[in-house]
Amino acid sequence: MRKTILLAGILLFSVSAQAQILDILKSTVKDKTGIDLNTPVKTTTASTTSTSTSKSTTTTTSPINLGNLTSTQISTGLKDALSLGVTEGVKKLGVTDGFLKNEAVKILMPEKLRKIDTTLRSVGLGSLADQGVKLLNRAAEDAVTEAAPIFTKAITSMTITDAKNILLGSDNSATNYLQGKTQSQLFTAFQPKVKASLGKVGADTLWKSIISKYNTLTGQAVTTDLNEYVTTETINGVFKMVADKESGIRNTPAMRTTSILQKVFGAQDRK
């Protein structure tokens, strides 16, 4: 019994002594370093983790790096790309067979008149139908040069913000921008020109003859607004050419024929 009591006393004394020594160590550390060992470490860890997480989040959501490009360079590069697309597109379309021999933009028989094509061919008048389509394309080829000044105005009015959004957008972002800015203006400007071109190449007279023959053969009374149809198809053809050029510049470094195009679209490659 005495041994047990003695052993218990020794243990209590040992624990008490260790506690005192630990308190002395903590006090010494606090005096020398300012660190209070009685303060839970967990709070500091959480704070550090939170700060680390915050920094990590900030890094991952930062804007796409466009290198050393200035806003002016980005704007100039996009304007150059669009100008090239418009200039080359209009040049290729505004010549004989520019529309007719280009399957991507060729103007076909209006959908509501395609039954005329079938009927004429069934009675041996296929050449008349072919001539009708040919003259629709001739009118477009004659009228398309009107597009250039309208496009130029839209391109020069592009803002810095527009340019940055376009550069980091899809393959056709610049073309879509241009279409949104010019569609209604182009239609208004083109209609009188297309109407004049339809008359100039003889398309209006030929189509009156085609429709008249069809109506006589079938006993029907078909009509259509060729002016509106050719105007719309001409505009669509120009945008198709511009979109092809834009996609080429974006995806084919060899098509970046100026230093500004190389710089701007080289940065786009790394987005």
Buried (B, 14 or more C-beta within 10 A) or exposed (E): EEEEEEEEEEEEEEEEEEEEEEEEEBEEEBEEEEEEEEEEEEEEEEEEEEEEEEEEEEEEEEEEEBEEBEEEBBBBBBBBBBBBBBBBBBBBBBEEEBBBEBEEBBBEBBEEBEBBBEBBBEEEBEEBBBBBBBBBBBBBBBBBBBBBEBBBEBBEEBEEEBBBEBBBBEBBBBBBBBBEBBBEBBBEBBBEBBBBBBEBBEBBEBBEEBBEBBBEBEEEEBEBEBBBBBBBBBBEBBBBBBBBBBBBBBEEEEBBEEEBBEBBBBBBEEE
